[in-house]
């Protein structure tokens, strides 16, 4: 349970207070995960909030700019043989949540795509490293943002033909595994339900079953924490989608000639 911050000033933001609550909780979880000290994490959250209320514009993203954590497919994108899965806000929110659960979130930075079991980083993304790492209690060859096992990655490559082990290939591979677990429809619905996490529990050990335990008896994230993280991501990603749609609409409107036929013929 994380302490909730009670704002003492009147916010001029258009977002609801419930969304602000999600922001605070997820900021606290992310910073706590990075520094491992609850008291210091709370101090950083409060300090960061105070600074952001003064200096950050309302449209600023909570996700790292220019990172795949906020990368969505174009509004007109359709599945292709090379990119079989379009990435919507709902799907990206799920991908981010899997990274969070698997310990590869890394503040949303793309370095998470290089993480191997145990926390080490791959030097190359040309292929799956297929290297067993030993810890005090476990041994695993899982690698990448979604901690693919070598045999699982081989299945991904045979099934959808991705090349290499780069971020785009990993995103597509994770969506294939979600579909393989018959959970893509639930993912597209935009709600992280206990049933959805349970469907994915056999694929990702950090996701809880309906009983709240790992399918493989390993450490597991609490459903409530996953849902809070997911919902915050979804709100932000939908905002970014709508913002980009509006920008595209404005660009299209700016290309419409409203002058005379002669002016339009000579200008466009």
PAKEKOL-197942 format. One record per residue (C-alpha): residue in one letter; x, y, z. Coordinates in steps of 0.02 Angstrom, whole numbers, padded with zeros to 5 digits, always signed. Layout:
BEGIN
AXYZ
...
This chain:
BEGIN
X+00000+00000+00000
X+00069+00169-00047
X+00033+00332+00045
X-00086+00443-00052
X-00039+00624-00079
X-00175+00751-00035
X-00156+00908-00143
X-00167+01071-00046
X-00185+01188-00194
X-00318+01203-00328
X-00264+01121-00488
X-00298+01210-00650
X-00272+01052-00751
X-00419+00987-00852
X-00384+00808-00802
X-00488+00734-00663
X-00424+00711-00487
X-00440+00524-00506
X-00314+00529-00649
X-00198+00633-00541
X-00211+00495-00410
X-00153+00369-00539
X-00008+00484-00583
X+00048+00494-00403
X+00034+00308-00370
X+00127+00258-00527
X+00262+00389-00504
X+00289+00322-00329
X+00297+00141-00389
X+00418+00182-00530
X+00536+00285-00421
X+00527+00159-00278
X+00572+00021-00401
X+00722+00120-00461
X+00793+00175-00293
X+00718+00046-00175
X+00692+00169-00032
X+00510+00212+00007
X+00546+00369+00109
X+00660+00441-00023
X+00538+00391-00160
X+00399+00488-00073
X+00512+00641-00060
X+00556+00632-00244
X+00372+00615-00293
X+00321+00767-00190
X+00466+00870-00254
X+00435+00819-00434
X+00249+00859-00418
X+00283+01032-00348
X+00401+01072-00491
X+00285+01003-00624
X+00136+01104-00563
X+00234+01262-00597
X+00336+01224-00751
X+00263+01080-00851
X+00132+01116-00985
X-00032+01023-00973
X+00007+00929-01135
X+00173+00860-01071
X+00186+00672-01082
X+00210+00564-00927
X+00301+00437-01036
X+00481+00464-01094
X+00481+00562-01257
X+00547+00472-01411
X+00533+00304-01323
X+00437+00152-01378
X+00337+00163-01217
X+00230+00295-01303
X+00249+00237-01484
X+00083+00201-01571
X+00042+00150-01747
X-00020+00285-01865
X-00210+00311-01863
X-00221+00239-02039
X-00108+00089-02005
X-00168-00085-02051
X-00088-00255-02017
X+00042-00310-02144
X+00146-00466-02166
X+00299-00376-02095
X+00202-00290-01953
X+00055-00405-01914
X-00003-00310-01760
X-00056-00128-01759
X-00010-00046-01593
X-00157+00047-01517
X-00159+00137-01348
X-00240-00017-01271
X-00106-00134-01339
X+00037-00018-01293
X-00031+00001-01117
X-00031-00189-01102
X+00146-00202-01171
X+00206-00071-01047
X+00119-00163-00905
X+00203-00327-00951
X+00371-00238-00947
X+00328-00165-00777
X+00280-00336-00710
X+00433-00422-00783
X+00555-00294-00712
X+00609-00221-00880
X+00512-00058-00872
X+00666+00046-00828
X+00566+00206-00817
X+00497+00175-00991
X+00668+00191-01073
X+00713+00080-01220
X+00857+00001-01125
X+00724-00119-01059
X+00730-00211-01225
X+00910-00263-01185
X+00878-00337-01013
X+00921-00518-00980
X+00865-00622-00831
X+00958-00559-00679
X+00968-00379-00741
X+01118-00387-00858
X+01109-00306-01030
X+01131-00384-01200
X+01268-00308-01305
X+01175-00344-01468
X+00995-00357-01524
X+01035-00454-01682
X+00965-00613-01605
X+00904-00687-01442
X+01058-00714-01331
X+01002-00891-01281
X+01110-00883-01126
X+01064-00961-00958
X+01091-00844-00811
X+01101-00913-00634
X+01041-00821-00479
X+01033-00876-00298
X+00863-00961-00323
X+00829-00972-00509
X+00911-01003-00677
X+00838-00935-00838
X+00879-00888-01017
X+00739-00759-01026
X+00786-00600-01118
X+00712-00440-01187
X+00576-00321-01133
X+00452-00464-01119
X+00577-00593-01055
X+00562-00715-01199
X+00632-00890-01170
X+00733-00955-01319
X+00605-01087-01367
X+00465-00958-01355
X+00560-00838-01467
X+00589-00977-01592
X+00400-01002-01595
X+00374-00816-01624
X+00495-00814-01770
X+00419-00967-01852
X+00242-00900-01830
X+00255-00717-01884
X+00425-00709-01966
X+00505-00569-01865
X+00689-00537-01899
X+00819-00502-01766
X+00780-00463-01585
X+00756-00275-01593
X+00619-00177-01503
X+00495-00184-01647
X+00517-00372-01663
X+00495-00393-01475
X+00335-00289-01473
X+00262-00392-01615
X+00316-00552-01529
X+00231-00505-01366
X+00069-00464-01456
X+00078-00632-01544
X+00093-00718-01374
X-00055-00618-01308
X-00158-00676-01457
X-00094-00854-01434
X-00166-00850-01258
X-00334-00793-01331
X-00318-00628-01239
X-00300-00501-01381
X-00486-00465-01386
X-00488-00430-01199
X-00334-00321-01220
X-00420-00219-01355
X-00568-00190-01239
X-00458-00073-01136
X-00486-00145-00962
X-00359-00245-00863
X-00474-00370-00781
X-00424-00514-00666
X-00477-00633-00805
X-00358-00549-00928
X-00209-00558-00810
X-00252-00740-00774
X-00253-00781-00961
X-00078-00708-00975
X-00012-00789-00815
X+00047-00947-00905
X+00147-00837-01024
X+00219-00713-00898
X+00255-00783-00725
X+00243-00609-00646
X+00057-00598-00691
X-00061-00666-00558
X-00186-00805-00583
X-00365-00784-00521
X-00300-00850-00355
X-00172-00709-00350
X-00022-00823-00368
X+00108-00851-00503
X+00065-00991-00625
X+00243-01054-00599
X+00264-01022-00413
X+00379-00873-00442
X+00369-00694-00375
X+00212-00610-00439
X+00146-00431-00451
X-00015-00389-00361
X-00163-00364-00476
X-00203-00195-00398
X-00030-00127-00439
X-00037-00191-00618
X-00208-00114-00643
X-00154+00056-00576
X-00001+00056-00689
X-00104+00000-00839
X-00241+00129-00814
X-00120+00273-00799
X-00032+00218-00958
X-00195+00198-01051
X-00257+00372-01006
X-00092+00448-01063
X-00080+00347-01223
X-00258+00388-01272
X-00221+00572-01243
X-00068+00560-01354
X-00170+00471-01488
X-00304+00605-01485
X-00172+00741-01487
X-00090+00666-01641
X-00258+00645-01727
X-00295+00828-01698
X-00125+00878-01766
X-00156+00773-01921
X-00328+00849-01942
X-00256+01024-01931
X-00124+00982-02060
X-00258+00918-02178
X-00364+01073-02152
X-00214+01184-02187
X-00195+01099-02356
X-00372+01145-02410
X-00375+01295-02525
X-00512+01421-02485
X-00466+01550-02617
X-00519+01568-02797
X-00498+01426-02921
X-00354+01518-03004
X-00267+01546-02838
X-00290+01364-02788
X-00229+01302-02957
X-00070+01404-02946
X-00035+01374-02760
X-00062+01186-02741
